[in-house]
Every structure is written in C-alpha cells, then in structure tokens.
Amino acid sequence: MQMAPSDPLHVLEILYRLEKAIPVAQTALDHKNSFQLLVATILSAQCTDARVNQVTPILFEQYPSPHALCDAELKGLSAVIRPTGFYQTKAKNLIGCAKGIVARFNGTVPDTLEALVTLPGVGRKTANVILGCVYGKSAIVVDTHVKRVARRLQWTGSSNPDRIEIDLGHLLPQEKWTTGSHRLLLHGRHVCTARVPRCLSCPLFDLCPAESEKTTQKTSARLW
C-alpha cells in the first residue's frame, strides 16, 4: 500500500535518497566565520549565492569585523554591495546589525534564535542559517526552494515560511533539521526547480505526490 506523504517511513526514505544524491549539505555562501556568514546571508535576499560570493571578498577586505562595519559610510557600503540588489536597504541593515552586535553582544554574533532576530535584517531564515551552519544547532532553513519542495511533497499546505518551518519540524527528525532542510534547498535549486522541474531525473520520482508536474514532464518527453 502506498504510504502517505507524512508517513514517518516515507519521510525517512526521502531524506535517505536526498542524502545519497547530495552527500554534502552545506551553504554555498563563502565565509570564514559567523560574522561573514551573517553578512552574506543578509545579502543573499533576492540575490543568488554566486553573485553574493563575487561581492563579499571586497566587502570583507574593507569591513573585516562588526566593529569595522559599524563605522561604514552608507554611500560607500552601498556602492560595494550594489550588485546584490536592494543595496540601500541592505546597507542600512548591515550597519544596524553590526552596531547591534557590538553594542549588545560584545562584538560576537549571538548563538540563539531569540537574540539573532533582534538584529536589523535578520529574520528566522537568516538566524537558522547561522544556528545550523556555524553553531551546530538543529535549525530548519526555509527559503523559496524549501518552500516549493515541501509543498510539492505535501509536507505542508502553507505558503508562510514560519508555518512551513513548524510543519517540517514535526515531520523531520530533529537531528536531521539542518542537513535535511539544506538538502531540500539544494534539491529545489538544481532538480525540483520552479518552472521546469527535472522530474524524470529526480531521485524522489516514485515517492513524490506532485502528479501534475510529473505528468507534464512525461508528456514533454514523449513529444521529444
């Protein structure tokens, strides 16, 4: 009998297949410490990781620490990060974030969700990236890719990232929160894409309940 999408064995099988397909599950944002990853993640909003990685070497050379970023001039910082888009808002957030880290956390990026989300430009997604990738805590990252894959797998019926995080938290074993959500993200970025998902080469094909997407791919394959 076919298992429901939320069946624990079904969920574990999906995680197992993703682990085989994506052995290394980590952020694609280049960084050397918690501060650099925090800055890079803030810049990654509405921007590709590849573009962020082109900008951050110059950025970190000029502003290597929260203390240095505190003293940044808005115009100069905006010019450096302009290629990432929404650069004026991001520049204000980066300076505000750095000032918060220095003033309230002794220059160290905090290691709790409650503290991180008090910093300008830091929401739950960014906070969970830091918690999982830097501090080794169980944390579920929900971005646009995770949202899409989770909905296609029928692991959530919501479009709200906070609700999706809760739903995934109920389904995934806690020790798999960080690696599992990163694999969902990478799977969504490279296979389960938005416009033309690569269903016919997907390791989850027989487990995925997204029949409309699979049917479209089958039809397209026959036409070719």
C-alpha positions in Angstrom: 0.0 0.0 0.0 1.3 3.4 -0.9 2.4 5.5 2.1 1.0 8.9 2.8 3.5 11.8 2.3 3.6 12.4 6.1 4.2 8.8 6.9 7.4 8.6 9.0 8.9 5.9 6.9 8.1 7.8 3.7 9.8 10.9 5.1 12.9 8.9 6.2 13.1 7.3 2.7 13.1 10.8 1.1 15.8 12.0 3.4 17.8 8.9 2.7 17.6 9.4 -1.0 18.4 13.0 -0.8 21.5 12.2 1.3 22.7 9.8 -1.3 22.1 12.3 -4.1 23.5 15.2 -2.1 26.2 13.9 0.2 27.5 17.3 1.2 24.7 19.6 2.6 26.0 23.0 3.4 25.6 26.6 2.5 27.0 27.8 -0.8 27.9 31.2 0.7 31.6 31.6 1.1 32.5 32.5 4.7 35.3 32.1 7.3 33.4 32.9 10.4 29.9 33.6 11.9 30.1 37.4 11.1 30.9 36.7 7.4 28.1 34.2 7.0 25.6 36.5 8.7 26.5 39.3 6.3 26.5 37.0 3.3 23.1 35.6 4.2 21.6 39.1 4.6 23.0 40.0 1.2 21.5 36.8 -0.3 17.9 38.0 0.0 16.6 38.3 -3.6 20.0 37.5 -4.9 21.9 34.4 -6.0 24.6 32.9 -3.8 27.1 33.2 -6.7 26.6 36.9 -7.0 27.0 37.3 -3.2 30.2 35.4 -3.4 31.5 37.8 -6.0 30.8 40.8 -3.7 31.9 39.6 -0.3 35.7 39.3 -0.8 35.8 43.0 -1.5 33.3 43.7 1.3 35.2 41.8 3.9 38.5 43.3 2.9 37.1 46.7 3.7 35.0 45.7 6.6 36.5 42.6 8.2 34.6 42.8 11.5 31.4 44.1 13.1 33.5 47.0 14.6 34.7 48.0 11.2 31.2 47.7 9.7 29.8 49.9 12.4 31.9 52.8 11.1 31.0 52.3 7.4 29.6 55.2 5.4 26.2 54.3 3.9 27.1 55.6 0.5 30.4 53.7 0.3 28.9 50.4 1.6 26.0 50.7 -0.8 28.4 51.0 -3.7 30.2 47.8 -2.7 27.1 45.7 -2.3 25.1 47.3 -5.2 25.3 44.1 -7.4 23.3 42.2 -4.8 20.2 44.3 -5.3 18.2 46.3 -2.8 21.5 47.7 -1.8 20.4 50.8 0.1 18.1 48.8 2.4 20.8 46.1 2.8 23.4 48.6 3.6 21.3 50.2 6.4 20.6 46.7 7.8 24.2 45.7 7.7 25.4 48.8 9.6 22.5 48.4 12.1 23.2 44.7 12.5 26.9 45.4 13.2 26.1 48.1 15.7 23.7 45.7 17.5 26.4 43.0 17.6 29.0 45.4 19.1 26.6 47.2 21.5 24.6 44.3 22.8 26.7 41.2 22.2 30.3 42.3 22.7 31.1 42.0 19.1 30.2 38.4 18.8 27.4 37.0 16.6 24.8 35.6 19.1 24.0 31.9 19.1 20.3 31.9 19.9 17.3 32.5 17.6 15.8 34.9 20.1 18.9 37.1 20.0 19.6 36.9 16.3 16.2 38.1 15.2 16.6 41.3 17.2 19.3 42.4 14.7 18.3 44.5 11.7 17.9 42.5 8.5 17.8 39.1 10.4 14.7 37.0 10.2 14.2 33.4 11.1 15.6 32.1 7.9 18.9 34.0 8.3 19.0 33.2 12.0 18.6 29.5 11.3 21.4 29.5 8.7 23.7 30.8 11.4 22.5 28.4 14.1 22.8 25.4 11.9 25.9 26.2 9.8 28.0 27.9 12.5 26.8 26.8 15.9 25.8 23.2 15.0 22.3 23.6 16.4 19.3 21.9 14.9 17.7 24.5 12.7 15.3 24.4 9.7 16.1 26.9 6.9 13.0 27.8 4.8 13.7 29.7 1.6 11.9 29.8 -1.7 13.4 26.4 -2.7 12.5 24.6 0.5 9.0 26.1 0.4 8.5 24.8 -3.2 9.8 21.3 -2.5 7.9 21.0 0.8 4.6 21.9 -0.9 5.2 19.5 -3.8 6.0 16.7 -1.4 2.8 17.7 0.5 4.7 18.1 3.7 2.9 21.4 4.2 -0.1 23.2 2.8 1.1 26.6 3.8 2.9 29.4 2.0 4.0 31.0 5.2 7.7 30.3 5.9 7.2 30.3 9.7 4.3 27.8 9.3 6.4 25.7 6.9 9.2 25.6 9.5 6.8 24.3 12.1 5.4 21.7 9.7 8.8 20.4 8.7 9.8 20.4 12.4 7.0 18.0 13.1 8.0 15.7 10.2 11.7 15.6 10.2 13.8 14.0 13.0 15.4 16.9 14.9 18.9 15.6 14.2 18.1 16.0 10.5 16.7 19.5 10.6 19.8 21.3 9.5 21.1 18.8 6.9 17.6 17.9 5.8 16.5 21.4 5.1 19.8 22.2 3.3 19.3 19.2 1.1 15.7 20.2 0.3 17.1 23.7 -0.6 19.7 22.2 -2.9 17.3 19.8 -4.4 14.9 22.6 -5.2 17.7 24.7 -6.6 19.0 22.1 -9.0 16.3 19.5 -9.6 12.9 20.4 -8.3 13.0 23.8 -10.0 10.1 26.3 -10.2 9.3 26.5 -13.9 10.6 23.2 -15.3 11.3 20.6 -12.6 13.5 17.8 -13.7 11.1 15.1 -12.6 12.4 12.4 -14.9 15.8 12.5 -13.3 14.6 13.1 -9.8 15.6 10.5 -7.2 12.3 11.1 -5.5 10.1 10.5 -8.6 8.2 7.4 -7.3 7.8 9.0 -3.8 6.6 12.4 -4.9 2.9 13.1 -4.9 3.2 16.1 -7.3 1.5 14.3 -10.2 0.7 17.3 -12.3 4.4 18.2 -12.6 5.4 14.6 -13.3 2.7 14.2 -15.9 3.9 17.4 -17.7 7.4 16.1 -17.8 6.3 12.7 -19.1 4.2 14.3 -21.8 7.1 16.6 -22.8 9.5 13.6 -23.0 7.1 11.7 -25.3 6.7 14.7 -27.6 10.5 14.9 -28.0 
